[in-house]
Structure formats: C-alpha cells, structure tokens
Amino acid sequence: MKLPARFSLTICVICVICGQLWAAKPQSDGTSNASPARTSPNLLVVLCDDLGYGDLACFGNSVVQTPRVDQFAEESMRLTECYAAAANCSPARAGLMTGRTPYRVGIHNWIPMLSPMHVKREEITVATLLRNAGYDTCHSGKWHLNGRFNLPGQPQPGDHGFNHWFSTQNNALPNHRNPVNFVRNGKEVGPLEGYSAHLVADEAIHWLRDLRDKEKPFFAFVCFHEPHEPIASDPRYAERYHTYSGGNESFMAHHGNITQMDAAFGDLMDALDEMELREDTFVFFTSDNGPAITGRHPHGSAGPLRDKKGTVYEGGIRVPGIIRWPGHTKPGSESDTPICGVDVLPTLCAIAGIKAPQDRPLDGVNILPALEGQPIKRTTPLYWHFYRAKGAAKVALRDGAWKILAGLDAPDPKPGADITAEENHILKHAGLTRFELYNLQKDIGESQDLAKSHPERLAELKKKLLKKFEEVRAESPVWPEWEWPRYEGQRIEWPEYKGVRLEK
C-alpha cells in the first residue's frame, strides 16, 4: 500500500531525529557515539618527568635556561598552585589518565618492568573516551602504566585509547642518548640516534604532520623523560652551564637536560604554528612530580616548597603548570586556583563536549571556570596517598587554603619495589596517625604545624581525610606477591662523573 506523502515525510523526520539521539547517547562508561565536528578543539598534554616547581625560569629559577617554555608561559596562563596526582611517576600518570586518585586504580608505586601492577583494562582513560568520541590519538614518550610492557597479559597503550604510540615502559635506556627500548605500535624500534626529548617530540610532530586523520580533532599525550635519571644531555645544552658550575659535570648534565627538554618542546610548539593549529589547540604543560634531587644529580629545585619527589609535602606534589588555549586564556596571566592531574580527564571531556564516566568515583573536576577567573566546584578535596613516601607523612588532603597530612600506624616498607604480603596488609589495613596542619596561603613552605593551635580546624579536616582515606583504601586492589628483578638497573649506563652539590 502506498503511504501518503505527508505520512512518509513524518516517518523520515522521526527516523532522523531518533538516529541523532542515538548517536549522541552517552554509553554506560561515559563515552558517546557522537563524533566531534572538525572544529572541535585539539588537545595536547605535555608531561615532563621529575621537573620541580622551581626548575623553570618562568617559575623563578635564575640559572636554568628555558627560553621556549618561558615564551609559552608569556602566551598562556601560568598555574601557580598546580599539583601532580601523586608524589611519583606511575601513580601520577594513572591519576592523570583516569581522573581517579591512583590508589583507587591500584597504582601504589612506580612500576618496574615485568611487575604485575598495571592500569587494568576496565579502567577508562581519557584517551579511550576521546578516541570513542571521534578523536585521533597519539602517545609519544614514557608510558609507565604497566609492568608487562609490550608483552602479553596486560593492556598496552593501544588498549587504553591510543591509535598511535611510540613509547617506553619507563626510562629511556641505556639513558637519554641513543635509546634502544622504544616501541612503536607494538613493534620494537631498535637502536635510535639522538636524545630522548627530541626523539619524542619528533615522533609527535611526524604523527601530527603525516600520520593522523586530519578529518578528526586530535589528542596527543607527549611524555618527556627529562630530567629523570639516567640523564644524558647533548653537549650543546650542557655546555651552557659550564661557567656557572665551574665545570661541574653533574650540574651541567642536569640543567642541560632541562634545556634539552625545553628545546624539544619548542620544536613541538613551532610545528603547531607551521601547521596552523595553534588557535584550535588546548595545550597543557606540566610535570609528574617534584624534583628527584638524587646523589648523582642533586640539582633539581622545588623553589620555596618543602621537600622533593616521593613526599606528600608541597615539594613532592606541587609542579609547574601552564595552559594555552587561544580565546580562553589571557597571555601572561596567572591563576592561583588549586588544580591537579586528576582534573585532566574531566576537563578534556568538557572541552570535547563528552561526558566523563558516570559509573565510578572520579576525584577530578572540570577546571575550565578557572581559566576565566571563576571558582571551580569540587565535590571532594584534593587527596594524595603514598605509603612509601619519605618521612613521616604518607597521606595528604587539601581543602581551600588548608592542608592536613598524616602518617600510617605501620612500619615503613623496606627500600625497593617488591610487592610483599606485608605491604599488601599495610595498604588494606593501616590507619592514620601523627596529623599535621598547614595554612598554605600563609605558609607555602609548610614550616609552621598548626595542629595544636587550631584544634577545631584539625578536627574538621581530619574527618574529611579519614572519610576519603577509608573510601580509597576500600576500593584499592592489591597485587600478587612479586620480587623485583631489577631489569632496568642491569641495562642502565650511568655517567662517569660523580654527583657533587654545587655550592653557590
């Protein structure tokens, strides 16, 4: 039977509307079937490794030479209270990728090669969300989210949302010069010539220029190894510090490593301009934790902050942060709104116009209001937990200007990266003790413990900390017992010089 023309048209309109509704319908994991238009913003996150709060000229360092990051800061908004999601590498990356404090995900420490620890397949990363929403995606550089990297049994970068990946499990080996351990899309690349920062930036540039689907917006996650050990710096950067250091090779290598990263970052920014992508690209530059300050290279700086990488004091978790998004950030501006690595996922989802996961707790929020000088609305305070933290404090929470820290009523674990029954017991059963309280607006260096003089404030924050601690502890998985084989240590080539602290 032939339908009336008006009735046929009505059916067609209904079908089109239903199809559009289905296409935009959020899935159970927070993704959407809708593909962003070509005008959707591109997204670029650049993560340094062990770059301290005081390790850039634009954050107050009068010695280090970082002209390209400084130029970028002049074009951008500088985040003076930017935090990593954790006090060391793998946990910080897990928090950034999932929007969840890393102990929820089971990433309790840095992940050695062959470890059973990994970001599980059921975790939803920002790369997966963006890829499912129509973005092309790339990871270049340090991965550090699984132990069985490029081996069966654990998800790889491609399984967590990256269409293209050029990655290392952890550090560039045997060091930053001529690394041999990069893998591209599941295939070992073999020996490379050059220094890690430029290799990582060049791969990202090659992908942007030649490999990505230019009909789609892109998300690139560029993860420099610098200035994490084992350091190797091109002499053209290291020599810049010869006069200042009096020929101290350790100092020259460390600061040269930061300048090496700076130059590679500049190449990446130049490539965006050459491809006319600047105006359409949100760029976030930051670090995974505070400065390492090791025996070989004791030259990193946390600026005015207390302590260093591996602690939950400000020097371990507050890091440089810079955002450039033309039309949304004012060049040369600053924001003192506290933001954190766990905010990356909900923020990028907001930019892309997709929903963040609704079926699990998220610890981050959309920070876009802060770009306009508006407050951001947190439903849960910022939180850090590192049971291997150096010193008494293992857990911290920030709420407004106030920060509370606490220790665990358990012995410190032995040095190393083994997974033991004793440590699993601590993770699931240790309680909090030895509380400290600081007002960061008045005491950025955490030098005046106010726990005794402000008992009401302490009680208020202690209640919030205990609630968060118990919630995260209950969700955190533990891993099978495992003995650390020191895979990387057997392959590192250390410099011949000895670390000597520069006295100035």
C-alpha positions in Angstrom: 0.0 0.0 0.0 1.3 3.4 -0.9 1.6 5.8 2.0 0.5 9.4 1.7 3.4 11.7 1.0 2.9 13.7 4.2 2.9 10.5 6.3 6.1 9.3 4.6 7.8 12.6 5.4 6.8 12.4 9.0 8.3 8.9 9.4 11.6 10.1 7.7 11.8 13.1 10.2 11.2 10.8 13.2 13.9 8.4 11.9 16.4 11.2 11.5 15.7 12.6 15.0 15.9 9.1 16.6 19.2 8.5 14.8 20.6 11.8 16.1 19.5 11.0 19.6 21.1 7.6 19.5 24.4 9.0 18.1 24.6 11.4 21.0 23.5 9.0 23.6 26.1 8.5 26.4 27.2 5.0 26.9 27.5 3.3 30.4 31.2 4.2 30.6 30.6 7.8 29.8 31.5 7.7 26.2 29.4 9.0 23.3 28.7 7.6 19.9 28.8 11.2 18.5 31.9 12.2 16.6 33.1 15.7 17.2 33.0 18.1 14.3 36.3 19.0 12.7 36.1 22.3 14.5 36.3 20.6 17.9 39.4 21.7 19.8 42.6 19.7 19.5 44.1 18.6 22.8 47.8 18.4 23.7 49.1 17.4 27.1 52.9 17.6 27.6 54.3 15.9 30.7 57.8 16.3 32.0 59.5 13.8 34.3 60.8 14.9 37.7 60.6 18.6 36.7 60.4 20.5 40.0 58.3 23.6 40.8 61.5 25.7 40.8 63.1 24.1 37.7 62.0 26.7 35.1 63.0 30.3 34.6 59.3 31.3 34.3 58.8 29.8 37.8 61.6 31.7 39.4 64.9 29.8 38.6 67.6 32.4 37.8 70.1 29.9 36.4 68.3 27.3 34.2 67.7 28.3 30.6 64.2 27.5 29.4 63.5 30.2 26.7 60.9 28.2 24.8 58.8 27.3 27.9 59.2 30.8 29.1 57.9 32.1 25.8 55.0 29.6 26.0 54.2 30.9 29.6 54.1 34.5 28.2 51.4 33.3 25.7 49.5 31.4 28.3 48.1 31.1 31.8 50.6 30.1 34.5 49.1 27.9 37.2 50.9 28.7 40.5 49.1 26.0 42.5 49.2 23.1 40.1 49.6 19.6 41.6 50.5 16.2 40.2 48.1 13.4 41.1 50.8 11.7 43.1 54.3 12.1 44.5 56.0 9.8 41.9 55.8 8.7 38.3 53.4 5.8 37.6 50.7 6.9 40.2 50.8 10.4 38.8 50.3 9.2 35.3 47.5 6.9 36.3 45.7 9.7 38.1 46.1 12.0 35.0 44.8 9.3 32.6 41.8 8.1 34.7 40.7 11.2 36.7 40.9 9.0 39.8 43.4 9.1 42.7 45.8 6.4 41.8 45.3 4.2 44.8 41.7 3.6 43.6 43.3 2.2 40.4 45.8 0.1 42.3 48.9 2.0 41.2 50.7 2.3 44.6 54.2 2.9 43.4 56.4 3.3 40.3 56.0 0.2 38.1 59.2 -1.8 37.3 59.4 -3.8 34.1 57.7 -7.2 34.5 55.7 -6.1 37.5 52.1 -7.4 37.8 51.0 -3.8 38.6 49.2 -2.1 35.8 46.2 0.1 34.9 43.5 -2.5 34.4 41.6 -2.9 31.2 38.3 -2.0 32.9 39.7 1.4 33.9 38.6 4.2 31.5 41.3 6.6 30.3 40.8 10.0 28.8 42.4 8.7 25.6 39.7 5.9 25.3 37.0 8.4 25.9 38.3 10.8 23.3 39.0 8.1 20.7 35.5 6.7 21.2 34.2 10.2 20.6 35.9 10.6 17.3 39.4 12.0 18.2 42.6 10.6 16.7 45.0 9.8 19.5 48.8 9.6 20.0 51.2 8.8 22.8 54.8 9.6 22.5 57.4 9.0 25.2 57.3 7.5 28.7 54.3 5.2 29.3 54.9 3.7 32.8 51.4 2.3 33.3 52.1 -1.4 33.1 54.9 -3.8 34.0 54.5 -6.3 31.2 55.1 -3.6 28.6 54.7 -4.9 25.0 54.2 -8.4 26.4 51.0 -10.5 26.7 48.8 -10.3 29.8 48.3 -6.6 30.4 46.8 -3.8 28.4 49.2 -1.7 26.3 48.9 2.0 25.2 46.7 0.9 22.2 44.3 -0.9 24.6 44.0 2.3 26.6 43.0 4.6 23.8 46.0 5.4 21.7 45.8 4.8 17.9 49.5 5.6 17.6 52.1 5.0 20.2 55.8 5.4 20.4 56.6 4.6 23.9 59.0 3.2 26.5 57.9 1.2 29.6 59.7 3.6 32.0 63.0 5.3 31.3 64.9 5.7 28.0 67.6 3.0 28.1 70.5 2.8 28.5 70.0 6.5 29.1 68.6 9.6 27.1 71.3 9.3 24.5 70.7 6.8 21.6 68.0 4.8 23.4 67.3 1.3 22.3 63.9 0.5 24.1 61.3 2.4 22.2 58.3 0.5 20.8 56.1 1.8 18.0 52.6 0.3 17.9 53.7 -3.0 19.3 56.9 -3.3 17.3 60.4 -2.8 18.8 62.1 0.1 17.1 65.6 -0.8 18.0 68.6 1.5 18.5 67.9 5.2 17.7 70.3 8.1 17.2 69.7 11.2 19.2 68.5 12.3 22.6 65.2 11.3 24.1 63.5 14.7 24.2 64.0 15.4 20.5 63.1 11.8 19.5 59.8 12.0 21.5 58.9 15.5 20.1 59.9 14.5 16.5 57.6 11.5 16.7 54.7 13.6 17.8 55.4 16.1 15.1 55.6 13.4 12.5 52.3 12.0 13.6 50.7 15.4 13.6 52.0 16.3 10.1 51.9 12.9 8.3 50.0 10.2 10.1 47.0 11.5 11.9 43.5 11.6 10.4 43.1 15.3 9.6 39.4 14.9 9.3 39.3 14.4 13.1 40.4 16.5 16.0 43.4 15.1 17.8 44.6 14.2 21.3 48.3 13.9 21.8 50.0 12.9 25.1 53.7 13.8 24.9 55.7 12.5 27.8 59.3 13.6 28.0 61.8 11.5 30.0 63.8 14.6 31.1 65.1 15.4 33.6 64.6 11.9 35.2 67.7 9.7 35.5 69.6 8.1 33.8 70.4 11.5 32.5 72.3 12.1 29.2 72.4 15.6 27.8 73.5 16.9 24.4 76.8 18.8 24.9 75.3 21.8 23.2 72.9 22.2 26.1 75.1 21.0 28.9 77.9 23.4 28.0 75.7 26.4 28.6 76.2 25.8 32.3 80.0 25.3 32.3 80.9 28.7 33.5 78.3 29.0 36.2 79.0 25.5 37.6 82.8 25.7 37.4 82.8 22.6 35.2 80.6 20.5 37.5 79.6 17.8 35.0 76.7 16.6 37.1 75.2 20.1 37.3 75.8 20.7 33.6 74.1 17.5 32.7 71.1 18.1 34.9 70.4 21.6 33.9 71.3 20.8 30.3 68.7 18.1 30.4 66.0 20.6 31.3 67.2 22.9 28.5 67.2 19.8 26.2 63.5 19.3 27.0 62.8 23.0 26.5 64.3 22.9 23.0 62.3 19.9 22.0 59.1 21.4 23.5 59.8 24.5 21.4 60.1 22.3 18.2 56.7 20.9 19.1 55.1 24.4 19.5 56.7 25.5 16.2 55.2 22.6 14.5 51.7 23.6 15.7 52.3 27.0 14.3 53.6 25.7 11.0 50.5 23.5 10.6 48.3 26.5 11.6 47.0 24.5 14.6 47.7 27.0 17.4 44.3 28.7 17.5 42.4 25.4 17.7 44.6 23.6 20.2 44.4 23.4 24.0 47.9 22.8 25.4 48.7 21.8 29.0 52.3 21.7 30.1 53.2 20.2 33.5 55.3 17.6 35.4 54.5 14.2 37.0 56.0 15.1 40.4 58.6 17.3 42.2 62.4 17.2 41.7 64.2 14.0 42.4 67.4 15.5 43.9 69.5 12.4 43.9 73.1 11.6 44.8 74.2 11.8 41.2 72.2 14.8 40.3 71.2 16.8 43.5 70.4 19.9 41.5 66.6 20.0 41.0 64.6 22.7 42.7 61.2 22.8 44.4 61.6 26.6 44.8 60.1 27.8 48.1 58.4 24.4 48.7 59.2 21.8 51.3 60.9 18.6 50.3 61.1 16.8 47.0 59.8 13.9 44.8 58.5 11.0 46.9 56.9 13.1 49.6 53.4 14.4 50.1 54.7 17.8 51.2 54.4 20.5 48.6 57.8 20.0 47.1 56.8 16.4 46.1 53.4 17.2 44.6 53.2 20.8 43.5 54.6 21.2 40.0 54.8 23.7 37.2 51.5 24.1 35.2 50.9 26.2 32.1 47.8 26.3 29.9 47.5 27.9 26.5 44.1 28.0 24.8 43.7 31.0 22.5 40.5 32.8 23.1 40.1 31.3 26.5 43.4 32.0 28.3 44.8 35.5 28.6 48.5 35.7 27.6 50.8 36.3 30.6 48.1 35.6 33.1 48.2 33.6 36.3 45.8 31.5 38.3 46.3 30.5 42.0 43.3 28.2 41.9 44.5 24.7 43.1 44.2 22.2 40.3 45.5 18.7 40.0 46.4 15.9 37.5 43.2 14.2 38.3 41.4 17.2 36.7 42.7 16.5 33.3 40.1 13.8 32.3 37.0 15.8 33.3 38.4 19.0 31.8 39.3 17.5 28.4 35.9 15.8 28.3 34.3 19.2 28.9 36.3 20.7 26.1 35.4 17.9 23.7 31.7 18.0 24.7 31.5 14.5 26.0 30.5 13.1 29.4 33.1 11.8 31.9 32.4 8.3 33.3 29.3 8.2 35.5 29.7 4.6 36.8 32.7 5.1 39.1 34.1 7.7 41.5 36.1 10.4 39.9 38.4 12.7 42.0 39.0 15.4 39.5 36.7 18.2 38.2 36.4 20.4 35.2 38.8 23.3 35.7 37.6 25.5 32.8 36.0 28.1 35.0 39.4 28.8 36.5 40.6 30.0 33.1 38.1 32.8 33.3 38.9 33.6 36.9 35.9 31.8 38.3 35.9 29.3 41.1 35.7 25.6 40.4 33.4 23.4 42.3 34.9 20.3 43.9 32.8 17.7 45.5 35.8 16.1 47.2 39.0 17.8 48.4 42.4 17.1 46.6 44.0 14.0 48.0 47.3 12.2 47.9 48.4 8.8 49.3 51.8 7.3 49.1 52.6 4.6 51.6 56.3 4.7 50.5 56.6 8.4 51.0 59.9 9.6 52.5 59.4 10.9 56.0 56.5 10.6 58.5 53.7 11.9 56.3 52.1 9.4 53.9 48.7 10.9 53.2 47.6 14.5 52.5 44.4 16.4 51.8 44.0 20.0 50.7 40.7 21.9 51.3 40.9 25.6 50.4 44.0 27.1 52.0 44.4 24.3 54.5 46.3 21.1 54.1 46.3 18.2 56.5 48.9 15.4 56.5 49.1 12.1 58.4 51.3 9.1 58.8 50.4 5.4 58.9 50.3 3.3 62.0 52.6 0.8 60.3 56.4 0.4 59.8 58.0 1.9 56.8 58.4 -0.7 54.0 61.9 -1.8 53.1 63.6 0.1 50.2 62.9 -1.4 46.8 59.9 -2.2 44.6 59.0 -5.7 45.7 55.3 -6.5 46.3 55.0 -8.3 49.6 52.3 -9.7 51.8 53.3 -7.3 54.5 52.9 -4.3 52.2 49.6 -5.5 50.9 48.4 -5.8 54.5 49.6 -2.2 55.2 47.7 -1.0 52.1 44.4 -2.5 53.2 44.6 -2.2 57.0 46.9 0.5 58.2 45.3 3.5 59.9 46.2 7.2 60.2 48.2 8.8 62.9 50.6 11.8 63.5 48.5 14.6 62.0 50.0 17.8 60.7 48.1 21.0 59.7 49.3 23.9 57.5 47.8 27.1 56.1 49.3 27.2 52.6 48.2 30.8 51.9 50.4 32.0 54.8 53.0 29.3 54.9 53.8 27.9 51.4 56.9 26.2 52.9 54.9 24.2 55.4 57.2 25.3 58.2 54.5 26.0 60.9 52.5 23.0 62.0 49.2 24.4 63.3 47.7 21.1 64.5 47.9 22.1 68.2 47.0 25.7 67.8 43.9 25.1 65.6 42.2 22.1 67.1 38.7 22.8 65.5 40.2 23.2 62.0 42.2 20.0 62.6 39.1 18.1 63.7 37.2 19.3 60.6 39.9 18.3 58.1 40.7 15.1 60.0 37.1 14.0 59.5 37.3 14.7 55.8 40.7 12.9 55.5 39.5 9.8 57.3 36.5 9.5 55.1 38.5 9.9 51.9 41.3 7.6 53.1 38.9 4.8 54.0 36.9 5.1 50.8 40.0 4.9 48.6 41.6 2.1 50.7 38.4 0.0 50.3 38.4 0.4 46.5 42.1 -0.2 46.0 43.1 -3.5 44.6 46.3 -5.3 45.7 48.6 -7.3 43.5 50.2 -10.8 43.8 53.4 -11.0 45.7 56.3 -10.3 43.4 60.1 -10.0 43.6 61.6 -7.1 41.8 64.2 -8.4 39.3 65.9 -5.0 38.7 65.5 -5.4 35.0 66.3 -1.7 34.2 69.2 -1.5 36.6 71.0 -4.1 34.6 70.6 -2.1 31.4 71.4 1.5 32.6 74.6 3.2 31.5 75.5 5.8 34.2 77.7 8.8 33.5 81.3 8.6 34.8 81.0 11.8 36.8 80.0 11.8 40.5 77.2 13.9 41.7 78.6 16.8 43.7 76.3 19.5 45.1 77.1 22.9 43.7 77.8 25.5 46.4 76.8 29.0 45.4 
